[in-house]
Amino acid sequence: MRIARVAMGDNISYGVVSDDAGLAADGSWTGTVSLVDGVPFGGSVSATGVVKRLADVRLLAPVMPSKIIAIGKNYADHAAEMKGEVPTEPLMFLKPSSSIIGPGDAIRLPAISNIVHHEAELAVVIARMCRDVEPEDALEVVLGYTCANDVSARDLQKSDGQWTRAKGFDTFCPLGPWIETDLDPADTSVQCCVNTTKTQDGNSGDMVFDVPTLIAAVSAVMTLIPGDVILTGTPAGVGPIVAGDTVYVECGGIGILRNPVLAR
């Protein structure tokens, strides 16, 4: 099932997206969304009977989490391209929820950075409050998966020696287009195109630490809240984006997350 969060004027609702939904060549959405009352995080949800064309609503980021936990160097080929070592345990950092944007929203490049990179990632959306989850139980706390772009100011990342500022700017965490609840996180393609050029082409099966291991490691440190997001790392091929570009992140079985790039 595909779960979207949509806006109709000032009204925001969750809904179930039709199987035929997708991104058209002109950037518009095909398919429909059946609206529901309630939220899909442990509460009761009921169909409203209202069905909207996706072209007639605004797709939002599918979730606004209390926190975004990102995992660094979780693909060996990306660690190598960054001239780094593969970590011996998951390397965690946080991105602020204020960095989130949705499908079609603009990534806005800050003036204080000259080198901003895209990083296509599979994102995990947590379904319920949990702590100290065992790996064998980890998928039970997952609502579903979505596409993410861990946008990074690479020059600031290098000069700062840590990653908060480089990865924390407003608009530096596109998410979407929706949450897919029926997905095998152990075998999902993770791709990125900048304009018409494919820059990343990986698979979640190549992660150093798989999704259950990541959930267990993160939940051993901090309580996870319904709607929290774990970014699972990026495969090789990261590269620069500049004003005027359009970035497409696609995870197999989910869909395409499209964002234009503008100067801030």
C-alpha positions as CSV (number, residue, x, y, z in Angstrom):
1,M,0.0,0.0,0.0
2,R,1.1,3.5,-0.8
3,I,0.4,6.1,1.8
4,A,0.6,9.8,0.8
5,R,0.2,13.1,2.7
6,V,-1.6,15.7,0.6
7,A,-2.7,19.3,0.8
8,M,-5.9,20.7,-0.6
9,G,-5.8,24.4,0.1
10,D,-5.3,24.7,3.9
11,N,-6.5,21.1,4.5
12,I,-3.9,18.3,5.0
13,S,-4.9,14.7,4.9
14,Y,-3.4,11.2,4.5
15,G,-4.6,9.0,1.8
16,V,-4.0,5.7,-0.1
17,V,-2.5,6.2,-3.5
18,S,-3.6,4.1,-6.5
19,D,-1.3,1.5,-8.0
20,D,-1.2,3.3,-11.3
21,A,0.1,6.5,-9.8
22,G,3.4,7.9,-11.1
23,L,5.4,10.9,-12.3
24,A,4.7,12.0,-15.8
25,A,7.3,13.4,-18.1
26,D,6.1,16.9,-17.6
27,G,6.4,16.6,-13.8
28,S,2.7,16.1,-13.2
29,W,1.2,13.2,-11.2
30,T,-1.0,10.5,-12.6
31,G,-3.3,8.3,-10.6
32,T,-5.6,9.0,-7.6
33,V,-5.5,9.3,-3.8
34,S,-8.3,8.0,-1.6
35,L,-8.5,10.2,1.5
36,V,-8.7,8.9,5.1
37,D,-9.5,10.3,8.5
38,G,-6.8,9.9,11.0
39,V,-3.0,9.2,10.8
40,P,-1.3,5.9,9.9
41,F,0.8,5.8,13.0
42,G,-1.0,3.4,15.4
43,G,-4.2,5.3,15.5
44,S,-7.5,4.4,13.9
45,V,-7.8,5.3,10.2
46,S,-11.1,5.2,8.3
47,A,-11.9,5.8,4.6
48,T,-13.7,9.1,3.9
49,G,-15.0,8.0,0.5
50,V,-13.4,11.0,-1.1
51,V,-11.1,10.3,-4.1
52,K,-8.9,13.0,-5.6
53,R,-6.8,13.0,-8.7
54,L,-3.1,13.4,-7.6
55,A,-2.9,16.2,-10.2
56,D,-5.5,18.1,-8.3
57,V,-3.8,18.0,-4.9
58,R,-0.3,18.9,-3.6
59,L,1.9,16.0,-2.6
60,L,3.7,16.8,0.7
61,A,6.6,15.1,2.4
62,P,4.8,11.9,3.5
63,V,5.8,12.5,7.2
64,M,7.1,15.2,9.5
65,P,9.2,13.3,12.0
66,S,10.4,14.3,15.4
67,K,13.9,13.5,14.2
68,I,15.8,12.2,11.2
69,I,18.6,9.8,11.9
70,A,21.0,9.4,9.0
71,I,23.6,6.7,8.6
72,G,27.0,7.6,7.1
73,K,29.2,5.5,4.9
74,N,26.8,2.6,4.8
75,Y,27.8,1.5,1.3
76,A,31.4,0.4,0.8
77,D,31.7,2.0,-2.6
78,H,30.6,5.4,-1.3
79,A,33.0,5.2,1.6
80,A,35.7,4.5,-0.9
81,E,34.8,7.4,-3.2
82,M,34.9,9.7,-0.2
83,K,38.3,8.3,0.7
84,G,37.0,7.0,4.0
85,E,37.0,3.7,5.8
86,V,34.0,1.5,6.2
87,P,32.7,1.9,9.7
88,T,32.8,-1.1,12.1
89,E,29.4,0.0,13.5
90,P,26.6,2.2,12.2
91,L,27.8,5.9,11.9
92,M,24.8,8.0,13.0
93,F,24.1,11.7,12.7
94,L,21.0,13.8,12.9
95,K,19.3,16.1,10.4
96,P,16.7,18.6,11.6
97,S,13.0,18.2,10.7
98,S,13.2,21.8,9.3
99,S,15.3,20.4,6.5
100,I,12.4,18.4,5.1
101,I,10.7,19.3,1.8
102,G,8.3,17.3,-0.3
103,P,8.0,16.2,-3.9
104,G,8.4,19.1,-6.3
105,D,9.7,21.5,-3.7
106,A,12.9,23.3,-4.4
107,I,16.3,22.4,-2.9
108,R,17.6,25.9,-2.2
109,L,21.4,26.3,-2.3
110,P,22.9,28.4,0.5
111,A,25.2,31.2,-0.5
112,I,27.9,30.2,2.0
113,S,28.5,26.9,0.2
114,N,30.1,26.3,-3.2
115,I,29.9,22.5,-3.4
116,V,26.5,20.9,-2.7
117,H,26.0,17.2,-3.5
118,H,23.0,15.0,-3.9
119,E,22.8,11.6,-2.0
120,A,20.0,9.3,-3.0
121,E,18.8,7.1,-0.1
122,L,16.2,4.6,1.0
123,A,14.4,5.9,4.0
124,V,12.7,3.9,6.8
125,V,9.5,5.3,8.4
126,I,8.9,4.1,12.0
127,A,5.4,3.1,12.9
128,R,5.3,3.0,16.7
129,M,7.3,4.2,19.7
130,C,10.1,1.7,20.4
131,R,13.4,1.3,22.2
132,D,16.1,-1.4,22.3
133,V,14.6,-3.3,19.4
134,E,16.2,-6.6,18.6
135,P,17.2,-7.1,14.9
136,E,14.9,-10.0,14.5
137,D,12.0,-7.9,15.6
138,A,13.0,-4.7,13.8
139,L,10.8,-4.8,10.8
140,E,7.7,-5.0,13.1
141,V,8.2,-1.4,14.0
142,V,8.4,-0.2,10.4
143,L,5.4,1.5,8.7
144,G,7.1,1.6,5.3
145,Y,9.7,3.1,3.1
146,T,10.2,6.2,1.1
147,C,12.8,8.0,-1.1
148,A,15.2,10.5,0.4
149,N,17.9,12.9,-0.7
150,D,20.5,13.6,2.0
151,V,21.6,16.9,0.4
152,S,25.1,17.9,1.7
153,A,27.3,21.0,1.5
154,R,30.5,19.1,1.0
155,D,32.8,22.0,1.5
156,L,31.3,22.9,4.9
157,Q,31.4,19.2,5.8
158,K,35.1,19.2,5.2
159,S,35.8,22.6,6.9
160,D,33.7,21.9,10.0
161,G,35.0,18.5,10.7
162,Q,31.5,17.3,11.6
163,W,28.3,17.2,9.6
164,T,25.5,19.2,11.4
165,R,25.8,22.5,9.4
166,A,26.6,20.8,6.1
167,K,23.6,18.5,6.2
168,G,21.2,20.6,8.2
169,F,20.2,23.5,5.9
170,D,16.5,24.1,5.2
171,T,15.4,22.1,2.2
172,F,18.3,19.6,2.6
173,C,16.1,16.6,3.2
174,P,13.6,15.9,0.4
175,L,11.3,13.0,1.2
176,G,8.6,11.3,-0.9
177,P,6.7,10.9,-2.9
178,W,4.8,8.5,-0.5
179,I,5.3,5.7,1.9
180,E,5.3,2.2,0.5
181,T,4.4,-0.4,3.1
182,D,5.0,-3.5,1.0
183,L,8.7,-3.5,0.2
184,D,11.7,-5.7,0.7
185,P,14.4,-3.4,2.2
186,A,17.1,-6.0,1.5
187,D,16.7,-5.8,-2.3
188,T,15.7,-2.3,-3.4
189,S,17.4,-0.3,-6.2
190,V,18.5,3.2,-5.1
191,Q,19.1,5.5,-8.1
192,C,19.7,9.2,-8.8
193,C,19.5,11.2,-12.0
194,V,20.5,14.9,-12.3
195,N,18.6,16.2,-15.2
196,T,18.9,13.4,-17.7
197,T,22.2,11.9,-16.4
198,K,22.1,8.9,-14.1
199,T,24.6,9.5,-11.4
200,Q,23.9,6.8,-8.8
201,D,22.8,3.2,-9.4
202,G,22.9,1.1,-6.2
203,N,21.0,-1.6,-4.4
204,S,20.1,-1.8,-0.7
205,G,21.5,-5.3,-0.7
206,D,24.9,-3.7,-0.8
207,M,24.5,-1.9,2.5
208,V,27.2,-2.5,5.1
209,F,24.5,-2.7,7.8
210,D,21.0,-3.8,6.7
211,V,17.8,-2.2,7.9
212,P,17.1,-4.5,10.9
213,T,20.7,-3.8,12.1
214,L,20.2,-0.1,11.7
215,I,16.9,0.0,13.6
216,A,18.4,-2.1,16.4
217,A,21.5,0.2,16.6
218,V,19.6,3.5,16.5
219,S,16.9,2.3,19.0
220,A,19.7,1.3,21.4
221,V,20.7,4.9,21.6
222,M,17.4,6.8,21.4
223,T,13.7,6.2,21.6
224,L,12.1,6.2,18.2
225,I,8.8,8.0,17.8
226,P,6.0,7.2,15.3
227,G,6.9,8.9,12.1
228,D,10.6,9.1,12.8
229,V,12.8,8.5,9.7
230,I,16.1,6.6,9.3
231,L,18.1,7.4,6.2
232,T,20.0,4.3,5.4
233,G,23.0,5.7,3.5
234,T,23.9,6.4,-0.1
235,P,25.6,4.3,-2.8
236,A,28.5,5.6,-4.9
237,G,28.0,8.3,-7.5
238,V,27.3,11.4,-5.3
239,G,28.0,14.6,-7.1
240,P,27.3,18.3,-7.4
241,I,24.0,20.0,-8.0
242,V,23.7,23.6,-9.1
243,A,20.8,26.1,-9.6
244,G,18.8,25.1,-12.6
245,D,19.2,21.4,-12.1
246,T,16.4,18.9,-11.4
247,V,17.2,15.9,-9.2
248,Y,15.4,12.6,-9.4
249,V,15.7,10.0,-6.6
250,E,14.1,6.6,-7.4
251,C,13.9,3.6,-5.1
252,G,12.5,0.5,-6.7
253,G,9.0,-0.4,-5.7
254,I,8.4,3.1,-4.3
255,G,8.5,5.8,-7.0
256,I,10.3,8.9,-8.0
257,L,11.1,11.9,-5.8
258,R,11.7,15.0,-8.1
259,N,13.1,18.3,-6.8
260,P,14.3,21.4,-8.7
261,V,17.4,23.2,-7.5
262,L,17.4,26.9,-6.9
263,A,19.7,29.5,-5.3
264,R,18.5,30.4,-1.8
